[in-house]
């Protein structure tokens, strides 16, 4: 019994020591892992956010952008003469350019898919014509003929869907081009 008490005493001491060590090791701050990808950096060495007033020689004209963004170009200088249509400032258009290129690539892909579907439709028409002749000669069943009709109709539906997708992609490109034009501010007068 005495041996068991000594053993349980030392076991309790060992448990307390291990618990203390565990608590101390959990208190240590783990080092932060390095980012998987470096964060985006500003394209400029120095940047300043500011508001200001541009005054005209003859009359003041309100100029504003319809979108918030980073100004990447201001071609006019202090006291320079500006005529109607001169570029006053240009906002960062990288995002819109990327979206436009994506929609252009999507349209090219859809055009290739349309050509593939047109070939499939020609094949389906040919198969339907053959089955029609065989059906007239009573060498093909009504079921085979219906299957070819449905195949042709399905191919025609796929072509229509791809044509609508191309149209949608074209509209998205037009929207991107319109948005791109809003990122350049020109002198109104």
Secondary structure in CASP SS format (residue, H / E / C, confidence):
PFRMAT SS
TARGET T0000
AUTHOR 0000-0000-0000
METHOD secondary structure of the structure
MODEL  1
X C 1.00
X H 1.00
X H 1.00
X H 1.00
X H 1.00
X H 1.00
X H 1.00
X H 1.00
X H 1.00
X H 1.00
X H 1.00
X H 1.00
X H 1.00
X H 1.00
X H 1.00
X H 1.00
X H 1.00
X H 1.00
X H 1.00
X H 1.00
X H 1.00
X H 1.00
X H 1.00
X H 1.00
X H 1.00
X H 1.00
X H 1.00
X C 1.00
X C 1.00
X C 1.00
X C 1.00
X C 1.00
X C 1.00
X C 1.00
X C 1.00
X C 1.00
X C 1.00
X C 1.00
X C 1.00
X C 1.00
X C 1.00
X C 1.00
X C 1.00
X C 1.00
X C 1.00
X C 1.00
X C 1.00
X C 1.00
X C 1.00
X C 1.00
X C 1.00
X C 1.00
X C 1.00
X C 1.00
X C 1.00
X C 1.00
X C 1.00
X C 1.00
X C 1.00
X C 1.00
X C 1.00
X C 1.00
X C 1.00
X C 1.00
X C 1.00
X C 1.00
X C 1.00
X C 1.00
X C 1.00
X C 1.00
X E 1.00
X E 1.00
X E 1.00
X C 1.00
X C 1.00
X C 1.00
X C 1.00
X C 1.00
X C 1.00
X C 1.00
X C 1.00
X C 1.00
X C 1.00
X C 1.00
X C 1.00
X C 1.00
X E 1.00
X E 1.00
X E 1.00
X E 1.00
X E 1.00
X C 1.00
X C 1.00
X H 1.00
X H 1.00
X H 1.00
X H 1.00
X H 1.00
X H 1.00
X H 1.00
X H 1.00
X H 1.00
X H 1.00
X H 1.00
X H 1.00
X H 1.00
X H 1.00
X H 1.00
X H 1.00
X H 1.00
X H 1.00
X H 1.00
X H 1.00
X H 1.00
X H 1.00
X H 1.00
X H 1.00
X H 1.00
X H 1.00
X H 1.00
X H 1.00
X H 1.00
X H 1.00
X H 1.00
X H 1.00
X H 1.00
X H 1.00
X H 1.00
X H 1.00
X H 1.00
X H 1.00
X H 1.00
X H 1.00
X H 1.00
X H 1.00
X H 1.00
X C 1.00
X C 1.00
X C 1.00
X C 1.00
X C 1.00
X H 1.00
X H 1.00
X H 1.00
X H 1.00
X H 1.00
X H 1.00
X H 1.00
X H 1.00
X H 1.00
X H 1.00
X H 1.00
X H 1.00
X H 1.00
X H 1.00
X H 1.00
X H 1.00
X H 1.00
X H 1.00
X H 1.00
X H 1.00
X H 1.00
X H 1.00
X H 1.00
X H 1.00
X H 1.00
X H 1.00
X H 1.00
X H 1.00
X H 1.00
X H 1.00
X H 1.00
X H 1.00
X H 1.00
X H 1.00
X H 1.00
X H 1.00
X H 1.00
X H 1.00
X H 1.00
X H 1.00
X H 1.00
X C 1.00
X E 1.00
X E 1.00
X E 1.00
X C 1.00
X C 1.00
X C 1.00
END
